[in-house]
Amino acid sequence: DTNLPDLGDPKAAPMSFPKTLLLIGLLATTSEVVAQETVANQPAHLFILSGQSNMAGLDPNASFTPTVAMKLGEENVIVVKDAKGGQPIHRWYKDWQMEGAAAPKTRGALYDRLIKKVRAAIDHRKLASVTFVWMQGERDAREKFGPVYAESLQGLLNQLSSDLSRNDINCVIGRLSDFDMANKRYPHWTIVRDAQVEFAKKTPRCVWVDTDDLNDGMNRSGKPIKDDLHYAVKGYESLGRRFAHKSIDLIKEICRPNIILVMADDQGWGDVGYNGHPFVQTPELDAMAKAGFVFDRFYAAAPVCSPTRASVMTGRNPIRAKVTNHGRYMRPHEQTIAESLKDAGYITGIFGKVHLGSGQPDSPCNPSGMGFDEWVVG
């Protein structure tokens, strides 16, 4: 630009654009700081991966972390992995004991190493969920520690819950593969394998992952394997994805809200404490209103009970549902909100007045036919 001053001329006027560049730089830096503070203040989903050799062979960055990050957002995910091959569960569980077995000298040593990494990764950030992913058991099967494996796994989970001050930790267990189903080399292989499945079934927020097809193919040394103790290259990638998908499913479960709908005949808008009634006291409804959603523009579809209930149950005009007056049965083929919620994984129930069908256990028009798992009706 011929209008720019000569930088070599001492009489030339100072240039103004460096200030503009400085301002832009400050704005950019400020935006980055705000973005970092926003991420730091947003609760994260913590994933703790631990176990022995097959967890040690899993690279989270190959499939696990990308899968959870894609679903939950990279900035919302913290993944911590610490694993070591050839180790029994008592290297994590500090109170491990078994009748007739000597007390190990290194109980909990690997757990201490793991929890140190976890605390450093959290760095005081709030957590939306915690998921513990466990792939271990081979050494316990070899050392015949199977009878106390489930108890030890429960103790380890309790230990982690206590240290993180949470009672809602999700747990994903990689079940031992089909490597030694005859229990020849590892005498308690099937005992530990079965214990893992039973533990997952009876423990809330806990699931297991099948690994039987992961130990066939080509290993990292380029050698073909079949029903091996360790997994193939593609097997580890599949394992990471399976762990991720199961973890995401569990997180969806705990993030799913409870839905409670209370319907009362002849109760007006103002007949509750939270809407300011002068003497009617409704403390439980007031607490629900404070903790949940309040819909102030909610209109009944009819002036009597059965048609109104049919409209709420089906989302349709009561005339379309063929419930035009009180005491009419709703047709069994109507799609209800209970059936839709069951399809979404909810457990459903209805208690009290229904007035849309029968209370007989063998009737197609009872609450079971409407999609309710549990019911007590008059």
KAKA-V396997 format. One record per backbone hydrogen bond with DSSP energy under -0.5 kcal/mol. NH is the residue of the N-H (numbers start at 1). CO is the residue of the C=O. E is the energy in kcal/mol with one decimal. If there is no record, write none. Layout:
# KAKA-V396997
((NH/CO/E) (NH/CO/E))
This chain:
# KAKA-V396997
((4/1/-1.4) (7/5/-0.7) (9/6/-2.0) (10/8/-0.7) (12/9/-1.5) (19/16/-1.0) (20/16/-1.0) (21/17/-2.5) (22/18/-2.3) (23/19/-2.5) (24/20/-2.4) (25/21/-2.3) (26/22/-2.3) (27/23/-2.5) (28/24/-2.5) (29/25/-2.4) (30/26/-2.7) (31/27/-2.4) (32/28/-2.1) (33/29/-2.1) (34/30/-2.5) (35/31/-2.5) (36/32/-2.4) (37/33/-2.4) (38/34/-2.4) (39/35/-2.2) (40/36/-2.3) (41/37/-1.8) (42/38/-0.8) (42/39/-0.8) (44/126/-2.5) (45/76/-3.3) (46/44/-0.6) (46/129/-2.8) (47/78/-2.9) (48/131/-3.0) (49/47/-0.6) (49/80/-3.4) (50/48/-0.5) (50/133/-2.4) (51/82/-0.6) (52/135/-1.6) (55/52/-1.1) (55/135/-0.5) (56/52/-2.6) (57/53/-2.1) (58/55/-1.1) (59/57/-0.5) (60/58/-0.8) (62/59/-1.8) (63/59/-0.8) (65/60/-2.7) (66/60/-0.5) (67/63/-1.5) (68/64/-2.2) (69/65/-2.6) (70/66/-2.0) (71/67/-1.4) (72/68/-2.9) (73/69/-2.3) (76/73/-1.9) (77/74/-1.2) (78/45/-2.5) (80/47/-3.0) (80/78/-0.5) (82/49/-2.4) (84/51/-2.1) (87/84/-0.7) (91/88/-1.9) (92/89/-2.1) (93/89/-2.7) (94/92/-0.6) (96/93/-1.0) (101/98/-2.4) (107/104/-0.6) (108/90/-2.0) (109/106/-1.6) (110/91/-1.8) (111/91/-1.4) (112/108/-2.3) (113/109/-1.5) (114/110/-2.2) (115/111/-3.2) (116/112/-1.6) (117/113/-1.4) (118/114/-2.2) (119/115/-2.4) (120/116/-1.8) (121/117/-2.1) (122/118/-2.4) (123/119/-2.2) (125/122/-1.6) (128/44/-3.1) (129/44/-1.2) (131/46/-2.6) (132/170/-3.2) (133/48/-3.4) (133/131/-0.6) (134/132/-0.6) (134/172/-3.0) (135/50/-2.0) (141/137/-2.1) (142/138/-1.8) (143/139/-2.4) (145/140/-3.1) (148/145/-1.3) (149/146/-1.8) (152/148/-2.2) (153/149/-2.6) (154/150/-2.2) (155/151/-2.2) (156/152/-2.5) (157/153/-2.2) (158/154/-2.5) (159/155/-2.3) (160/156/-2.2) (161/157/-2.4) (162/158/-2.4) (163/159/-2.1) (164/160/-2.0) (165/161/-0.6) (165/162/-0.7) (166/161/-2.4) (170/130/-2.9) (171/205/-2.5) (172/132/-2.8) (173/207/-2.6) (174/134/-3.2) (174/172/-0.5) (175/173/-0.9) (175/209/-2.1) (181/178/-0.7) (183/180/-1.8) (187/185/-0.5) (188/141/-2.2) (189/186/-2.3) (192/188/-2.5) (193/189/-2.4) (194/190/-2.6) (195/191/-2.1) (196/192/-2.2) (197/193/-1.4) (198/194/-2.6) (199/195/-2.4) (200/196/-2.0) (201/197/-2.1) (202/198/-1.9) (203/199/-1.3) (204/202/-0.5) (206/203/-1.0) (207/171/-2.2) (209/173/-2.8) (214/211/-1.8) (217/225/-2.4) (219/223/-2.8) (222/219/-1.9) (225/217/-3.2) (228/215/-1.8) (232/214/-2.5) (233/218/-2.6) (236/232/-2.2) (237/233/-1.4) (238/234/-2.3) (239/235/-2.5) (240/236/-2.2) (241/237/-1.7) (242/238/-2.6) (243/239/-2.8) (244/240/-2.1) (245/241/-2.8) (246/242/-2.3) (247/243/-2.2) (248/244/-2.5) (249/245/-2.1) (250/246/-1.9) (251/247/-2.1) (252/248/-2.3) (253/249/-1.6) (254/250/-1.9) (255/251/-1.7) (256/252/-0.6) (256/253/-0.8) (260/258/-0.5) (262/260/-0.6) (263/261/-0.6) (267/264/-1.1) (268/266/-0.6) (271/268/-1.4) (275/272/-0.8) (276/273/-2.1) (277/272/-1.7) (282/280/-0.5) (286/282/-2.6) (287/283/-2.1) (288/284/-2.1) (289/285/-2.4) (290/286/-2.0) (291/287/-2.1) (292/288/-2.0) (295/293/-0.5) (296/294/-0.7) (298/296/-0.5) (308/304/-1.3) (309/305/-2.7) (310/306/-2.5) (311/307/-2.0) (312/308/-1.9) (313/309/-2.5) (314/310/-2.1) (315/311/-2.4) (320/317/-0.9) (321/317/-1.6) (322/319/-1.0) (323/318/-2.5) (324/322/-0.6) (327/355/-0.5) (328/325/-1.4) (330/356/-3.4) (331/321/-0.6) (334/331/-1.8) (336/334/-0.6) (337/313/-2.4) (339/370/-0.6) (340/336/-1.9) (341/337/-2.3) (342/338/-2.2) (343/339/-1.9) (344/340/-1.0) (345/342/-1.7) (346/341/-2.6) (350/374/-1.8) (352/376/-2.9) (358/365/-0.7) (363/360/-1.6) (366/363/-1.3) (369/366/-1.0) (370/366/-0.8) (370/367/-0.6) (371/368/-1.3) (372/367/-2.3) (373/348/-0.9) (374/348/-1.6) (376/350/-1.6) (378/352/-1.4))
